[in-house]
Amino acid sequence: MVNPESVQELLTSDNFGDRIKGLNQLRQLPPDVAFPLLQPLINDTNDRVRYAAVSQLDPLGKEDLGLALRLLRDRLLNDSELDVKAAAADAMGGLKLTEAYEDLQQVYEGTSDWVLQMSIVAALGELGDPRGFDLLQTALNSDNGLLRTAAVSALGELGNPKAVSVLIPLVNDEDWQIRYRLAQALGRLGGQEAEIILNKLAEDAVEQVAQEATSYLKST
């Protein structure tokens, strides 16, 4: 039976596998109980444990957003592992910690790792902070298709109508997944210009793109 005492025993084990097991069992405890138990694992010596712990700060960090911000900012800026940094960015976005915007921008501009950059781009979409527009526009010009795809989605989530004119040139992009995300983004953003492009995407040669555009047109 899972209870706070049994979970804490696992979390304080010298065996990192036990600590991972304990982190998984935290999901079965109430958030107000799980959050204090989680905190020491954020700085665990094992990078797999840190990754698992940081990933659980969304949603557990809602118990104390100020503390969650401090914990995540420390891992984003100081962790030795890129995937832990990426998990911190993901959690910042999930918790909508707009106070972390400048930290996310700093790390994005200071890394060449596209996985970390993609996590930051996705987080900026979730944050909904208008300051993210310029950085997302920059990401659209990346040579990495996955990063560009993430930027399209994030601009749709951000909700700034100015994004429509930035996204329009992608209607002829050779990557159908970018056109697919474009249909979703324009559907969210709305407006006359977006509708014109959605009508064009509704005739796309790739069925998934055409269906996505059509579904948004039908909902207007």
TIVEXZA-97449 format. One record per residue: x, y, z negated of N, C-alpha, C in turn; chain; residue number from 1. Coordinates in Angstrom, 1 decimal, always signed. Layout:
N
     n_c1     n_c2     n_c3    ca_c1    ca_c2    ca_c3     c_c1     c_c2     c_c3   drenmar   nuro
        X        Y        Z        X        Y        Z        X        Y        Z         A    NUM
...
This chain:
220
     n_c1     n_c2     n_c3    ca_c1    ca_c2    ca_c3     c_c1     c_c2     c_c3   drenmar   nuro
     +0.8     -1.2     +0.0     +0.0     +0.0     +0.0     +0.9     +1.3     +0.0         A      1
     +0.5     +2.2     +0.9     +1.3     +3.4     +1.0     +0.8     +4.4     +0.0         A      2
     +1.8     +4.9     -0.8     +1.5     +6.0     -1.8     +2.7     +6.9     -1.9         A      3
     +2.6     +8.1     -2.5     +3.7     +9.0     -2.6     +5.0     +8.4     -3.2         A      4
     +4.8     +7.5     -4.2     +6.0     +6.9     -4.8     +6.7     +6.0     -3.9         A      5
     +5.9     +5.1     -3.2     +6.6     +4.2     -2.3     +7.2     +4.9     -1.1         A      6
     +6.6     +5.9     -0.6     +7.2     +6.7     +0.5     +8.5     +7.4     +0.0         A      7
     +8.5     +8.0     -1.1     +9.7     +8.7     -1.6    +10.8     +7.7     -1.8         A      8
    +10.5     +6.5     -2.2    +11.6     +5.5     -2.4    +12.2     +5.2     -1.0         A      9
    +11.4     +5.1     +0.0    +12.0     +4.9     +1.3    +12.8     +6.1     +1.8         A     10
    +12.3     +7.3     +1.5    +12.9     +8.5     +2.0    +14.2     +8.8     +1.3         A     11
    +14.4     +8.3     +0.2    +15.7     +8.5     -0.6    +16.6     +7.3     -0.4         A     12
    +16.3     +6.3     +0.4    +17.1     +5.1     +0.6    +18.4     +5.5     +1.3         A     13
    +19.5     +4.7     +1.1    +20.7     +4.9     +1.8    +20.7     +4.4     +3.2         A     14
    +19.7     +3.6     +3.5    +19.5     +3.0     +4.8    +18.7     +4.0     +5.7         A     15
    +19.2     +4.4     +6.8    +18.5     +5.4     +7.6    +17.3     +4.8     +8.2         A     16
    +17.3     +3.5     +8.4    +16.0     +2.9     +9.0    +14.9     +3.0     +8.0         A     17
    +15.2     +2.8     +6.7    +14.2     +3.0     +5.7    +13.7     +4.4     +5.7         A     18
    +14.6     +5.4     +5.8    +14.1     +6.8     +5.8    +13.2     +7.1     +7.0         A     19
    +13.5     +6.5     +8.2    +12.7     +6.6     +9.3    +11.3     +6.0     +9.0         A     20
    +11.3     +4.9     +8.4    +10.0     +4.2     +8.1     +9.2     +5.1     +7.1         A     21
     +9.9     +5.7     +6.1     +9.3     +6.6     +5.2     +8.6     +7.8     +5.9         A     22
     +9.4     +8.3     +6.9     +8.8     +9.5     +7.6     +7.6     +9.1     +8.4         A     23
     +7.6     +7.9     +8.9     +6.4     +7.4     +9.6     +5.2     +7.3     +8.7         A     24
     +5.5     +6.8     +7.5     +4.4     +6.6     +6.5     +3.9     +7.9     +5.9         A     25
     +4.7     +9.0     +6.1     +4.2    +10.3     +5.6     +2.9    +10.7     +6.2         A     26
     +2.7    +10.2     +7.5     +1.4    +10.5     +8.2     +0.2    +10.0     +7.5         A     27
     +0.4     +9.0     +6.6     -0.8     +8.5     +5.9     -1.1     +9.2     +4.6         A     28
     -0.3    +10.2     +4.3     -0.5    +10.9     +3.0     -1.1    +12.3     +3.3         A     29
     -1.8    +12.9     +2.4     -2.4    +14.2     +2.6     -1.3    +15.2     +2.9         A     30
     -1.5    +16.2     +3.7     -0.5    +17.2     +4.1     +0.2    +17.9     +2.9         A     31
     -0.6    +18.2     +1.9     +0.0    +18.9     +0.7     +0.9    +18.0     -0.1         A     32
     +0.8    +16.7     +0.1     +1.7    +15.8     -0.6     +2.9    +15.5     +0.3         A     33
     +2.6    +15.3     +1.6     +3.7    +14.9     +2.5     +4.7    +16.1     +2.8         A     34
     +4.2    +17.3     +2.8     +5.1    +18.4     +3.2     +6.3    +18.5     +2.2         A     35
     +6.1    +18.5     +0.9     +7.3    +18.6     +0.0     +8.2    +17.4     +0.1         A     36
     +7.7    +16.2     +0.4     +8.5    +15.0     +0.6     +9.3    +15.1     +1.9         A     37
     +8.8    +15.7     +2.9     +9.5    +15.8     +4.1    +10.7    +16.7     +4.1         A     38
    +10.6    +17.8     +3.3    +11.6    +18.9     +3.4    +13.1    +18.5     +3.3         A     39
    +13.5    +17.6     +2.3    +14.9    +17.2     +2.2    +15.4    +16.5     +3.5         A     40
    +14.5    +15.9     +4.2    +15.0    +15.1     +5.4    +15.3    +16.0     +6.6         A     41
    +14.9    +17.2     +6.5    +15.2    +18.2     +7.6    +16.7    +18.4     +7.8         A     42
    +17.4    +18.2     +6.7    +18.9    +18.4     +6.7    +19.6    +17.0     +6.5         A     43
    +19.0    +15.9     +6.8    +19.6    +14.6     +6.6    +20.9    +14.5     +7.4         A     44
    +21.8    +13.6     +6.9    +23.0    +13.4     +7.6    +22.9    +12.7     +8.9         A     45
    +21.8    +12.0     +9.1    +21.6    +11.2    +10.3    +20.7    +12.0    +11.3         A     46
    +21.2    +12.1    +12.5    +20.5    +13.0    +13.5    +19.1    +12.4    +13.9         A     47
    +19.0    +11.1    +13.9    +17.7    +10.5    +14.2    +16.7    +10.8    +13.1         A     48
    +17.1    +10.8    +11.9    +16.2    +11.2    +10.8    +15.9    +12.6    +10.8         A     49
    +16.8    +13.5    +11.1    +16.5    +14.9    +11.2    +15.5    +15.2    +12.4         A     50
    +15.7    +14.5    +13.5    +14.8    +14.7    +14.6    +13.4    +14.3    +14.2         A     51
    +13.3    +13.1    +13.6    +11.9    +12.7    +13.2    +11.3    +13.6    +12.1         A     52
    +12.1    +14.1    +11.2    +11.6    +15.0    +10.2    +11.2    +16.4    +10.8         A     53
    +12.0    +16.9    +11.7    +11.7    +18.2    +12.3    +10.4    +18.1    +13.1         A     54
    +10.3    +17.0    +13.8     +9.1    +16.8    +14.7     +7.8    +16.8    +13.9         A     55
     +7.9    +16.4    +12.6     +6.7    +16.3    +11.8     +6.4    +17.7    +11.1         A     56
     +7.2    +18.7    +11.3     +6.9    +20.0    +10.8     +5.7    +20.6    +11.4         A     57
     +5.4    +20.1    +12.6     +4.1    +20.4    +13.2     +3.3    +19.2    +13.2         A     58
     +2.2    +19.1    +12.4     +1.5    +20.2    +11.7     +1.8    +20.4    +10.3         A     59
     +2.7    +19.6     +9.6     +2.8    +19.7     +8.2     +3.3    +21.1     +7.7         A     60
     +4.0    +21.9     +8.6     +4.4    +23.2     +8.2     +3.3    +24.2     +8.0         A     61
     +2.1    +23.8     +8.4     +1.0    +24.7     +8.1     +0.7    +24.9     +6.6         A     62
     +1.3    +24.0     +5.8     +1.1    +24.1     +4.3     +1.9    +25.4     +3.8         A     63
     +2.9    +25.8     +4.5     +3.7    +27.0     +4.1     +4.4    +27.5     +5.4         A     64
     +3.8    +28.3     +6.1     +4.4    +28.7     +7.4     +5.7    +29.5     +7.3         A     65
     +5.8    +30.3     +6.2     +7.0    +31.0     +6.0     +8.2    +30.1     +5.7         A     66
     +8.0    +29.0     +4.9     +9.0    +28.0     +4.7     +9.3    +27.2     +5.9         A     67
     +8.3    +26.9     +6.7     +8.5    +26.1     +7.9     +9.3    +26.9     +8.9         A     68
     +9.1    +28.2     +9.0     +9.8    +29.1     +9.9    +11.3    +29.0     +9.5         A     69
    +11.6    +29.1     +8.2    +13.0    +29.1     +7.8    +13.7    +27.8     +8.1         A     70
    +13.0    +26.7     +7.8    +13.5    +25.4     +8.1    +13.8    +25.2     +9.6         A     71
    +12.8    +25.6    +10.4    +13.0    +25.4    +11.8    +14.0    +26.3    +12.4         A     72
    +14.0    +27.5    +12.0    +15.0    +28.5    +12.5    +16.5    +27.9    +12.2         A     73
    +16.6    +27.4    +11.0    +18.0    +26.9    +10.7    +18.4    +25.7    +11.6         A     74
    +17.4    +24.8    +11.9    +17.7    +23.7    +12.8    +17.9    +24.1    +14.2         A     75
    +17.1    +25.1    +14.7    +17.2    +25.6    +16.0    +18.6    +26.2    +16.2         A     76
    +19.0    +27.0    +15.3    +20.3    +27.8    +15.4    +21.5    +27.0    +15.1         A     77
    +21.4    +26.0    +14.1    +22.6    +25.5    +13.5    +22.8    +24.0    +13.7         A     78
    +21.7    +23.3    +14.2    +21.9    +21.8    +14.2    +22.9    +21.4    +15.3         A     79
    +23.6    +20.3    +15.1    +24.7    +19.9    +16.0    +24.1    +19.1    +17.2         A     80
    +22.9    +18.7    +17.1    +22.3    +17.8    +18.1    +21.2    +18.6    +18.9         A     81
    +21.4    +18.6    +20.2    +20.5    +19.3    +21.1    +19.0    +18.9    +21.0         A     82
    +18.8    +17.6    +20.8    +17.4    +17.1    +20.7    +16.7    +17.5    +19.4         A     83
    +17.5    +17.7    +18.4    +16.9    +18.3    +17.1    +16.6    +19.7    +17.3         A     84
    +17.4    +20.5    +18.0    +17.1    +21.9    +18.4    +15.8    +21.9    +19.2         A     85
    +15.7    +21.0    +20.2    +14.5    +21.0    +21.0    +13.3    +20.7    +20.2         A     86
    +13.4    +19.7    +19.2    +12.3    +19.4    +18.4    +11.9    +20.6    +17.5         A     87
    +12.8    +21.4    +17.1    +12.5    +22.6    +16.3    +11.8    +23.6    +17.2         A     88
    +12.2    +23.8    +18.4    +11.5    +24.7    +19.3    +10.1    +24.2    +19.6         A     89
     +9.9    +22.9    +19.8     +8.6    +22.4    +20.0     +7.7    +22.7    +18.8         A     90
     +8.2    +22.5    +17.6     +7.4    +22.7    +16.4     +7.1    +24.2    +16.2         A     91
     +8.0    +25.0    +16.5     +7.8    +26.5    +16.5     +6.6    +26.9    +17.3         A     92
     +6.6    +26.3    +18.5     +5.4    +26.6    +19.4     +4.1    +26.0    +18.9         A     93
     +4.2    +24.8    +18.4     +3.0    +24.2    +17.9     +2.4    +24.9    +16.7         A     94
     +3.3    +25.5    +15.9     +2.8    +26.3    +14.7     +2.6    +27.7    +15.0         A     95
     +2.8    +28.1    +16.3     +2.6    +29.5    +16.8     +3.4    +30.5    +15.9         A     96
     +4.6    +30.2    +15.7     +5.5    +31.1    +14.9     +6.1    +32.2    +15.7         A     97
     +5.3    +33.2    +16.0     +5.7    +34.3    +16.9     +7.0    +35.0    +16.3         A     98
     +7.2    +34.9    +15.0     +8.4    +35.5    +14.4     +9.6    +34.8    +14.9         A     99
     +9.5    +33.7    +15.5    +10.7    +33.0    +16.0    +11.1    +33.3    +17.5         A    100
    +10.3    +34.3    +18.1    +10.5    +34.5    +19.5    +12.0    +34.9    +19.8         A    101
    +12.5    +35.8    +19.0    +13.9    +36.3    +19.3    +14.9    +35.1    +19.2         A    102
    +14.7    +34.2    +18.2    +15.6    +33.1    +18.1    +15.5    +32.2    +19.3         A    103
    +14.3    +31.9    +19.8    +14.1    +31.1    +20.9    +14.7    +31.7    +22.2         A    104
    +14.6    +33.0    +22.3    +15.2    +33.7    +23.5    +16.7    +33.6    +23.4         A    105
    +17.3    +33.8    +22.2    +18.7    +33.7    +22.0    +19.3    +32.3    +22.4         A    106
    +18.6    +31.3    +21.9    +19.1    +29.9    +22.2    +18.9    +29.6    +23.7         A    107
    +17.8    +30.0    +24.3    +17.6    +29.8    +25.7    +18.7    +30.4    +26.5         A    108
    +19.0    +31.6    +26.2    +20.0    +32.3    +27.0    +21.4    +31.8    +26.7         A    109
    +21.6    +31.1    +25.6    +22.9    +30.6    +25.2    +23.2    +29.2    +25.5         A    110
    +22.3    +28.5    +26.1    +22.5    +27.1    +26.4    +22.3    +26.8    +27.9         A    111
    +23.0    +25.8    +28.4    +22.9    +25.3    +29.8    +22.1    +24.0    +29.8         A    112
    +21.7    +23.5    +28.6    +21.0    +22.2    +28.5    +19.5    +22.4    +28.9         A    113
    +19.1    +21.8    +30.0    +17.8    +22.0    +30.6    +16.7    +21.4    +29.7         A    114
    +17.0    +20.4    +28.9    +16.0    +19.8    +28.1    +15.7    +20.7    +26.9         A    115
    +16.7    +21.4    +26.4    +16.4    +22.4    +25.3    +15.7    +23.6    +25.9         A    116
    +16.2    +24.0    +27.1    +15.5    +25.1    +27.7    +14.0    +24.8    +28.0         A    117
    +13.7    +23.6    +28.4    +12.4    +23.2    +28.7    +11.5    +23.2    +27.5         A    118
    +12.1    +22.8    +26.4    +11.3    +22.8    +25.1    +11.0    +24.2    +24.7         A    119
    +12.0    +25.1    +24.9    +11.7    +26.5    +24.6    +10.7    +27.2    +25.5         A    120
    +10.8    +26.9    +26.8     +9.8    +27.4    +27.7     +8.4    +26.9    +27.3         A    121
     +8.2    +25.6    +27.0     +6.9    +25.1    +26.6     +6.4    +25.8    +25.3         A    122
     +7.4    +26.0    +24.4     +7.0    +26.7    +23.1     +6.5    +28.1    +23.4         A    123
     +7.2    +28.8    +24.3     +6.8    +30.2    +24.6     +5.3    +30.3    +25.1         A    124
     +4.9    +29.3    +25.9     +3.5    +29.2    +26.3     +2.6    +29.0    +25.2         A    125
     +3.0    +28.2    +24.2     +2.1    +27.9    +23.1     +2.1    +29.1    +22.1         A    126
     +3.2    +29.8    +22.0     +3.2    +31.0    +21.1     +2.3    +32.1    +21.5         A    127
     +2.1    +32.2    +22.9     +1.2    +33.3    +23.3     +1.7    +34.7    +23.1         A    128
     +3.0    +34.8    +22.9     +3.7    +36.1    +22.6     +4.0    +36.8    +24.0         A    129
     +3.4    +38.0    +24.2     +3.7    +38.6    +25.5     +5.1    +38.9    +25.8         A    130
     +6.0    +38.9    +24.8     +7.4    +39.1    +25.1     +8.0    +38.0    +25.9         A    131
     +7.4    +36.8    +25.9     +7.9    +35.7    +26.6     +7.8    +35.8    +28.1         A    132
     +7.0    +36.7    +28.6     +6.7    +36.8    +30.1     +8.0    +36.9    +30.9         A    133
     +8.9    +37.8    +30.6    +10.1    +37.9    +31.4    +11.0    +36.7    +31.4         A    134
    +11.1    +36.1    +30.2    +12.0    +34.9    +30.2    +11.3    +33.7    +31.0         A    135
    +10.0    +33.6    +30.9     +9.4    +32.6    +31.7     +9.5    +32.9    +33.2         A    136
     +9.5    +34.1    +33.6     +9.7    +34.5    +35.0    +11.1    +34.1    +35.4         A    137
    +12.0    +34.3    +34.6    +13.4    +33.9    +34.9    +13.5    +32.4    +35.1         A    138
    +12.8    +31.6    +34.2    +12.8    +30.2    +34.3    +12.2    +29.7    +35.6         A    139
    +11.3    +30.4    +36.2    +10.8    +30.0    +37.5    +11.8    +30.0    +38.6         A    140
    +12.9    +30.7    +38.4    +14.0    +30.7    +39.4    +15.1    +29.6    +39.2         A    141
    +14.8    +28.8    +38.2    +15.8    +27.7    +37.9    +16.0    +26.7    +39.0         A    142
    +17.2    +26.1    +39.1    +17.4    +25.1    +40.1    +16.8    +23.8    +39.6         A    143
    +16.4    +23.7    +38.4    +15.8    +22.4    +37.8    +14.3    +22.4    +38.0         A    144
    +13.8    +21.4    +38.8    +12.4    +21.4    +39.1    +11.5    +21.2    +37.8         A    145
    +12.0    +20.4    +36.9    +11.2    +20.2    +35.7    +11.1    +21.4    +34.8         A    146
    +12.2    +22.2    +34.8    +12.1    +23.5    +34.1    +11.2    +24.5    +34.7         A    147
    +11.2    +24.5    +36.1    +10.3    +25.4    +36.8     +8.8    +24.9    +36.6         A    148
     +8.6    +23.6    +36.6     +7.2    +23.1    +36.3     +6.7    +23.6    +35.0         A    149
     +7.6    +23.4    +34.0     +7.3    +23.8    +32.6     +7.0    +25.3    +32.5         A    150
     +7.7    +26.1    +33.3     +7.5    +27.6    +33.3     +6.2    +27.9    +33.9         A    151
     +5.8    +27.2    +34.9     +4.5    +27.5    +35.6     +3.3    +27.2    +34.5         A    152
     +3.4    +26.1    +33.9     +2.4    +25.8    +32.9     +2.4    +26.8    +31.7         A    153
     +3.6    +27.2    +31.3     +3.7    +28.2    +30.2     +3.1    +29.5    +30.5         A    154
     +3.3    +30.0    +31.8     +2.8    +31.2    +32.2     +1.2    +31.2    +32.3         A    155
     +0.7    +30.0    +32.6     -0.7    +29.8    +32.6     -1.3    +29.9    +31.1         A    156
     -0.5    +29.3    +30.2     -1.0    +29.3    +28.8     -0.8    +30.7    +28.2         A    157
     +0.2    +31.5    +28.6     +0.5    +32.8    +28.1     -0.7    +33.7    +28.3         A    158
     -1.3    +33.6    +29.5     -2.6    +34.3    +29.7     -2.4    +35.7    +30.2         A    159
     -1.2    +36.1    +30.6     -1.0    +37.5    +31.2     -1.4    +37.5    +32.6         A    160
     -2.4    +38.4    +33.0     -2.9    +38.4    +34.4     -1.7    +38.7    +35.4         A    161
     -0.7    +39.4    +34.9     +0.5    +39.7    +35.8     +1.1    +38.4    +36.4         A    162
     +0.9    +37.3    +35.7     +1.5    +36.1    +36.1     +1.0    +35.6    +37.4         A    163
     -0.2    +36.0    +37.8     -0.8    +35.5    +39.1     +0.1    +35.9    +40.3         A    164
     +0.6    +37.2    +40.3     +1.4    +37.6    +41.4     +2.8    +36.9    +41.4         A    165
     +3.2    +36.6    +40.3     +4.5    +35.9    +40.1     +4.4    +34.4    +40.6         A    166
     +3.3    +33.8    +40.4     +3.0    +32.4    +40.7     +2.6    +32.2    +42.1         A    167
     +2.0    +33.2    +42.8     +1.5    +33.0    +44.1     +2.5    +32.4    +45.1         A    168
     +3.7    +32.8    +45.2     +4.7    +32.2    +46.1     +4.8    +30.7    +46.0         A    169
     +4.5    +30.1    +44.9     +4.7    +28.7    +44.7     +3.6    +27.9    +45.4         A    170
     +2.6    +28.5    +46.0     +1.6    +27.8    +46.7     +2.2    +26.9    +47.8         A    171
     +3.4    +27.3    +48.3     +4.0    +26.6    +49.4     +5.2    +25.8    +48.9         A    172
     +5.4    +25.6    +47.6     +6.5    +24.9    +47.1     +6.5    +23.5    +47.5         A    173
     +7.7    +22.9    +47.9     +7.7    +21.6    +48.4     +7.5    +20.5    +47.3         A    174
     +7.6    +20.9    +46.1     +7.3    +19.9    +45.0     +5.8    +19.9    +44.6         A    175
     +5.1    +18.8    +44.9     +3.7    +18.8    +44.7     +3.3    +18.9    +43.2         A    176
     +4.2    +18.5    +42.3     +3.9    +18.6    +40.9     +3.9    +20.1    +40.5         A    177
     +4.7    +20.9    +41.1     +4.7    +22.4    +40.8     +3.4    +22.9    +41.3         A    178
     +2.9    +22.5    +42.5     +1.7    +23.0    +43.1     +0.5    +22.5    +42.2         A    179
     +0.6    +21.3    +41.6     -0.4    +20.8    +40.7     -0.5    +21.7    +39.5         A    180
     +0.7    +22.0    +38.9     +0.7    +22.9    +37.7     +0.2    +24.3    +38.0         A    181
     +0.5    +24.7    +39.3     +0.1    +26.0    +39.7     -1.4    +26.1    +39.7         A    182
     -2.1    +25.1    +40.2     -3.5    +25.0    +40.2     -4.1    +25.2    +38.8         A    183
     -3.5    +24.5    +37.9     -3.9    +24.5    +36.5     -3.7    +26.0    +35.9         A    184
     -2.5    +26.5    +36.2     -2.2    +27.8    +35.6     -3.1    +28.9    +36.2         A    185
     -3.4    +28.9    +37.5     -4.2    +29.9    +38.1     -5.7    +29.7    +37.6         A    186
     -6.1    +28.4    +37.4     -7.4    +28.2    +36.9     -7.6    +28.8    +35.5         A    187
     -6.5    +28.8    +34.7     -6.6    +29.4    +33.4     -6.6    +30.9    +33.5         A    188
     -5.8    +31.4    +34.4     -5.6    +32.9    +34.4     -6.8    +33.6    +35.1         A    189
     -7.4    +32.9    +36.1     -8.6    +33.5    +36.7     -8.3    +34.8    +37.5         A    190
     -9.4    +35.3    +38.0     -9.3    +36.5    +38.8     -9.4    +36.2    +40.3         A    191
     -9.6    +37.3    +41.1     -9.9    +37.2    +42.5     -8.7    +36.6    +43.3         A    192
     -7.5    +37.1    +42.9     -6.3    +36.6    +43.6     -6.0    +35.2    +43.3         A    193
     -6.3    +34.8    +42.1     -6.1    +33.4    +41.7     -7.1    +32.5    +42.5         A    194
     -8.3    +33.0    +42.6     -9.3    +32.2    +43.3     -8.9    +32.0    +44.8         A    195
     -8.3    +33.0    +45.4     -7.9    +32.8    +46.8     -6.9    +31.7    +47.0         A    196
     -5.9    +31.7    +46.0     -4.9    +30.7    +46.1     -5.4    +29.3    +45.7         A    197
     -6.4    +29.3    +44.8     -7.0    +28.0    +44.5     -7.8    +27.4    +45.6         A    198
     -8.4    +28.2    +46.4     -9.1    +27.7    +47.6     -8.1    +27.1    +48.6         A    199
     -6.9    +27.7    +48.7     -5.9    +27.1    +49.6     -5.4    +25.8    +49.0         A    200
     -5.2    +25.8    +47.7     -4.7    +24.6    +47.0     -5.7    +23.5    +47.1         A    201
     -7.0    +23.8    +47.2     -8.1    +22.8    +47.3     -8.0    +22.1    +48.6         A    202
     -7.2    +22.6    +49.6     -7.0    +21.9    +50.9     -5.6    +21.3    +50.9         A    203
     -4.9    +21.2    +49.8     -3.6    +20.6    +49.8     -3.5    +19.2    +50.3         A    204
     -2.4    +18.8    +50.9     -2.3    +17.5    +51.5     -2.2    +16.4    +50.4         A    205
     -1.8    +16.8    +49.2     -1.7    +15.9    +48.1     -3.0    +15.9    +47.3         A    206
     -3.6    +14.7    +47.2     -5.0    +14.6    +46.6     -5.1    +15.2    +45.2         A    207
     -4.1    +14.9    +44.4     -4.1    +15.3    +43.0     -4.2    +16.8    +42.9         A    208
     -3.4    +17.5    +43.8     -3.4    +19.0    +43.8     -4.8    +19.5    +44.2         A    209
     -5.3    +19.0    +45.3     -6.6    +19.4    +45.8     -7.7    +19.2    +44.8         A    210
     -7.7    +18.1    +44.2     -8.7    +17.8    +43.2     -8.6    +18.8    +42.0         A    211
     -7.4    +19.0    +41.5     -7.2    +19.9    +40.4     -7.7    +21.3    +40.7         A    212
     -7.4    +21.8    +41.9     -7.8    +23.2    +42.3     -9.3    +23.2    +42.5         A    213
     -9.9    +22.2    +43.1    -11.4    +22.1    +43.3    -12.1    +22.1    +42.0         A    214
    -11.6    +21.4    +41.0    -12.2    +21.3    +39.7    -12.3    +22.7    +39.0         A    215
    -11.3    +23.5    +39.2    -11.3    +24.9    +38.6    -12.3    +25.8    +39.4         A    216
    -12.3    +25.6    +40.7    -13.2    +26.4    +41.5    -14.7    +26.1    +41.2         A    217
    -15.0    +24.9    +40.9    -16.3    +24.5    +40.5    -16.8    +25.0    +39.2         A    218
    -15.8    +25.3    +38.3    -16.1    +25.7    +37.0    -16.3    +27.2    +36.9         A    219
    -16.0    +27.9    +38.0    -16.1    +29.4    +37.9    -17.5    +29.8    +38.4         A    220
